[in-house]
């Protein structure tokens, strides 16, 4: 379990004003060239090349243990590449949103304080200008539709409410590129739609790019512009448009038995 106080949202520039100009659609935010990820210098996936542009939605798919978390950690700069390069746009603001089930349900913290924690950084531990940060946190809660919950304890919220609070925490950082880990896992249909609507607003109104780790392969490919398929067992690390992914041999080899009917329908 991830304790709420351990800052599950990561921002590379927490003090940047949320009034920063919207990025032009498609502007290059992150580029990986022959990137190899792994542990202790040992690769777990073949080299990967991809470019993430502003406003894009990526579905990161693959079986359990495929290497998705390792890729995300490397993209966030929390792990070093084993090989190749990864370039980030100068001043790029990054955020990571875990699954709501990863939060420590016992840790006592109010919703507002939890969002404020996401604005702390190594160079800004004490939030030197609290009024300015309070405004940002409250505006993010409004945008996520959970402003009425700001005095509630995080541990008392439903799964859908927690997920929207996690999204608010990322919104407060005004991130350019947001990594979401199974954002709709264990949510009911209504809560799932609210989270998906938030993702759309991030892209359309803010110009942010989103990389969404998901086990809902068909749904992810329906919603996303691009897809990244990772599978350490089959030695696959492949990026393509969502449309092209469906007919890719590597995808069919891994998922055809699950979504083969949908693939045939689109042929």
Secondary structure in CASP SS format (residue, H / E / C, confidence):
PFRMAT SS
TARGET T0000
AUTHOR 0000-0000-0000
METHOD secondary structure of the structure
MODEL  1
X C 1.00
X E 1.00
X C 1.00
X H 1.00
X H 1.00
X H 1.00
X C 1.00
X C 1.00
X C 1.00
X C 1.00
X C 1.00
X C 1.00
X C 1.00
X C 1.00
X C 1.00
X C 1.00
X C 1.00
X C 1.00
X C 1.00
X C 1.00
X C 1.00
X C 1.00
X C 1.00
X C 1.00
X C 1.00
X C 1.00
X C 1.00
X E 1.00
X E 1.00
X E 1.00
X E 1.00
X E 1.00
X E 1.00
X E 1.00
X E 1.00
X E 1.00
X C 1.00
X E 1.00
X E 1.00
X C 1.00
X C 1.00
X E 1.00
X E 1.00
X C 1.00
X C 1.00
X C 1.00
X C 1.00
X E 1.00
X E 1.00
X E 1.00
X E 1.00
X E 1.00
X E 1.00
X C 1.00
X C 1.00
X C 1.00
X E 1.00
X E 1.00
X E 1.00
X E 1.00
X E 1.00
X C 1.00
X C 1.00
X C 1.00
X C 1.00
X C 1.00
X C 1.00
X H 1.00
X H 1.00
X H 1.00
X H 1.00
X H 1.00
X H 1.00
X H 1.00
X H 1.00
X H 1.00
X C 1.00
X C 1.00
X C 1.00
X C 1.00
X C 1.00
X C 1.00
X E 1.00
X E 1.00
X E 1.00
X E 1.00
X E 1.00
X E 1.00
X C 1.00
X C 1.00
X C 1.00
X C 1.00
X C 1.00
X E 1.00
X E 1.00
X E 1.00
X E 1.00
X C 1.00
X C 1.00
X H 1.00
X H 1.00
X H 1.00
X E 1.00
X C 1.00
X C 1.00
X C 1.00
X C 1.00
X C 1.00
X C 1.00
X E 1.00
X H 1.00
X H 1.00
X H 1.00
X H 1.00
X H 1.00
X H 1.00
X H 1.00
X C 1.00
X C 1.00
X C 1.00
X C 1.00
X C 1.00
X C 1.00
X C 1.00
X C 1.00
X C 1.00
X C 1.00
X C 1.00
X C 1.00
X H 1.00
X H 1.00
X H 1.00
X H 1.00
X H 1.00
X H 1.00
X H 1.00
X H 1.00
X H 1.00
X H 1.00
X H 1.00
X H 1.00
X H 1.00
X H 1.00
X C 1.00
X C 1.00
X C 1.00
X H 1.00
X H 1.00
X H 1.00
X C 1.00
X C 1.00
X C 1.00
X E 1.00
X H 1.00
X H 1.00
X H 1.00
X C 1.00
X C 1.00
X H 1.00
X H 1.00
X H 1.00
X H 1.00
X H 1.00
X H 1.00
X H 1.00
X H 1.00
X H 1.00
X H 1.00
X H 1.00
X H 1.00
X H 1.00
X H 1.00
X C 1.00
X C 1.00
X C 1.00
X C 1.00
X E 1.00
X E 1.00
X E 1.00
X E 1.00
X E 1.00
X C 1.00
X C 1.00
X C 1.00
X C 1.00
X C 1.00
X C 1.00
X C 1.00
X H 1.00
X H 1.00
X H 1.00
X H 1.00
X H 1.00
X H 1.00
X H 1.00
X H 1.00
X H 1.00
X H 1.00
X H 1.00
X H 1.00
X H 1.00
X H 1.00
X H 1.00
X H 1.00
X H 1.00
X H 1.00
X C 1.00
X C 1.00
X E 1.00
X E 1.00
X E 1.00
X E 1.00
X E 1.00
X C 1.00
X C 1.00
X C 1.00
X H 1.00
X H 1.00
X H 1.00
X H 1.00
X H 1.00
X H 1.00
X H 1.00
X C 1.00
X C 1.00
X E 1.00
X E 1.00
X E 1.00
X E 1.00
X E 1.00
X E 1.00
X C 1.00
X C 1.00
X C 1.00
X C 1.00
X E 1.00
X E 1.00
X E 1.00
X E 1.00
X E 1.00
X E 1.00
X H 1.00
X H 1.00
X H 1.00
X H 1.00
X H 1.00
X H 1.00
X C 1.00
X H 1.00
X H 1.00
X H 1.00
X H 1.00
X H 1.00
X H 1.00
X H 1.00
X H 1.00
X H 1.00
X H 1.00
X H 1.00
X H 1.00
X H 1.00
X H 1.00
X H 1.00
X H 1.00
X H 1.00
X H 1.00
X C 1.00
END
